[in-house]
Amino acid sequence: MSDTITAPRQRTFNVEQLVRFSPDKATVTEIVITPNSSIAVWGVRPGQEVSAHTHPDGQDTWIVLRGELTYYLGNGHKKIISAGQIDVAEPLQVHGAVNEGAEDAVFVSIYSAPSLKVVPASP
C-alpha cells in the first residue's frame, strides 16, 4: 500500500502525522518526489518486513525515528538499527528489514536518484 502526499510547495512535514500502519504489511507513504530524490516514511509493525532489495541507480538512506529493526546487509548478515540511527545503502548494497521487536517502528527513507528502481535480493 502506498499513499502519496501531494503538496508541491510544502517544504516542512510532520512525519508522525504522515506515517501509516497496516495490520497486514509494512506501509510506505511517499512524502516528496523530485527529479533527484524521493522521501518516504515507513510504518512497520512487529513481525512485518521490508523485503531485502537493492537499487542499481541510487543511494537509500534510512533514518530510524521510533522502535528498532533487524536490518539486512546481504549474504545472511544483519544488524539492529534503532531510533536515532541512520543507515546508508549505496547503489547495489542489499538492504531491507524486519521488525522483530515488540513496538512499532518508523523510519524515513531518502532515496537519491532520478528514478526509483528496486531489485529484489536475498537478505
C-alpha positions in Angstrom: 0.0 0.0 0.0 1.4 3.4 -1.0 -0.1 6.8 -0.5 1.3 10.0 -2.0 1.1 13.3 -0.2 0.5 16.0 -2.8 1.9 19.3 -1.7 4.2 20.7 -4.3 5.1 23.9 -2.4 5.3 22.4 1.1 8.8 22.2 2.5 8.2 21.1 6.1 6.5 17.9 7.0 5.4 16.2 10.3 6.5 12.6 9.9 4.5 11.3 12.8 1.3 12.7 11.2 2.1 11.1 7.9 3.2 7.6 9.0 0.6 4.9 8.3 0.3 1.4 9.6 -1.4 -1.7 8.2 -2.3 -4.9 10.1 -1.1 -6.9 7.1 2.3 -5.4 5.9 4.8 -2.7 6.3 3.4 0.5 4.8 5.2 3.2 2.9 3.8 6.7 2.4 5.6 8.8 -0.2 6.1 12.4 1.1 8.1 14.1 -1.7 9.2 13.1 -5.1 11.6 15.4 -7.1 13.7 14.8 -10.2 16.7 13.9 -7.9 15.2 12.0 -4.9 12.2 10.6 -3.2 11.4 10.8 0.5 9.0 8.4 2.2 8.0 7.3 5.7 7.6 3.7 6.6 5.4 2.2 9.4 6.5 -1.3 10.3 4.5 -3.2 13.0 6.1 -6.1 14.9 6.5 -9.1 12.6 6.3 -7.1 9.4 9.1 -6.9 6.9 10.5 -4.5 4.2 11.8 -7.1 1.8 15.5 -7.2 1.0 16.4 -5.3 -2.2 18.9 -3.1 -3.9 18.8 0.0 -6.0 21.1 0.0 -9.1 21.0 3.7 -9.6 20.9 5.4 -6.2 21.6 5.6 -2.5 18.9 4.8 0.0 19.3 6.4 3.4 17.2 5.2 6.3 16.7 7.4 9.4 15.0 5.4 12.3 12.7 7.6 14.3 10.9 5.1 16.5 11.5 1.4 17.5 14.1 -0.9 16.1 14.6 -3.1 13.1 16.7 -6.1 12.2 18.4 -4.6 9.1 19.5 -6.8 6.2 23.1 -6.4 4.9 23.1 -9.3 2.4 24.8 -12.7 2.5 22.8 -13.6 5.6 24.3 -10.7 7.6 22.2 -8.4 9.6 22.3 -5.8 12.4 19.9 -4.0 14.7 19.2 -0.3 13.9 17.2 1.7 16.3 15.7 5.1 16.9 18.3 7.8 16.3 20.4 5.8 13.9 21.0 6.3 10.2 22.0 3.7 7.7 23.2 4.4 4.2 22.9 1.8 1.5 24.9 2.8 -1.5 23.8 1.7 -5.0 23.6 -2.1 -5.3 24.0 -2.7 -1.5 21.4 -5.0 -0.1 19.1 -3.5 2.5 15.7 -4.3 4.0 14.5 -5.1 7.5 12.1 -7.0 9.7 10.6 -5.7 12.9 11.4 -8.4 15.5 10.7 -6.1 18.4 7.5 -5.6 20.4 6.8 -2.0 19.3 6.0 -0.3 16.0 9.0 1.0 14.1 9.0 4.2 12.0 11.8 5.3 9.6 12.3 7.8 6.9 13.8 6.7 3.6 15.6 9.2 1.4 16.3 7.7 -2.0 18.8 9.7 -4.1 18.4 9.1 -7.8 16.3 10.3 -10.7 14.1 7.2 -10.8 13.2 4.5 -8.3 14.4 1.1 -9.4 14.0 -1.7 -7.0 15.7 -5.1 -7.5 14.7 -7.9 -5.1 17.6 -9.5 -3.2 18.3 -12.1 -0.6 18.7 -10.9 3.0 
